[in-house]
Amino acid sequence: MRVFGLLGLVLALVIVGLIAKKQLTTATAPLPSVPGAAAPAPGEAPADMRAQSQQVQQQVKDALDAAAQARKMPDEN
């Protein structure tokens, strides 16, 4: 009985290892571009990660502000 338990544990460990390896190899693939973000021109070098991160943060902030403005309701007195 212990042999079956050990064999099942090893089999589960192998399966988890294979899945983890697959996940890690696909994580290195380039990320898709953010919708609405301007793509660099073919001759231009892509912006560094910090500038791109700040650009995405600003876009999210602008979208949230616009949504908040659209949802403002008059005061009920």
N, C-alpha and C positions, 0 to 999 in steps of 0.2 A: 504494500500500500504506500509506503514511503517513497518507493521508486516512482510510482505514478505521480505523486505530488511533486517530487523534484523534477521529473520530466515535464510536467505541465508548467512549472515555474520557469524552467529554462526556455521552453517554447514561448511563453508569454514575454520573457525578456528579449528573445530574438525578434519577435514581432515588433515590440516597442522600439528596439534599436533600429530596425529597418525603417519604420515610420519616421523616427527622429532624423535619420540620415536623409530621407526623402524631403522632409520639411526644410532641413538646413540647406540642401542643394537648391531648392526652389526659392529660398529666402534671398539668395544672392542675385536673383534675376532683377533687372531694372524695374522700378516701380512705374506704373502708368502715370501719365501727366494729370495734373489737377484740372478739372473742367473749369474753363474761364481764365486759366492762367495763360499768359502769353508765352509761347514756345520761342526759344532762341532761334535766330536766323541760322541757316545752314553754315555760314562762314564764322559765326560767333561761337565763342566758348560758352558752355553753360554756366550759369551763375553758381557761386559757391553755396554750400548747404545753408549757411547762416542767412544769406540774403533771400534764398528761396523760402526758408522757414518763416522769416519775417513777412515776406510777401503773402504767404498763405494765411498767417495769423491776421494780417490786416484785412484780407479778403473776408475771412470769417467774421471779424469784428464788424466790418461794413455791412455784411449780410444780416447779422443779428440786429444791428442798429436799424436797418431798413425794415426788418420784420417787426421790431418793437414800435416803430413809428406808424406802421400800417395797422397795428393792433390797438393803438390808443383810442380810448372811448371817452366820450364826454362825461363829466362828473354828473352823478345823479344826486340832485339836491331836493 
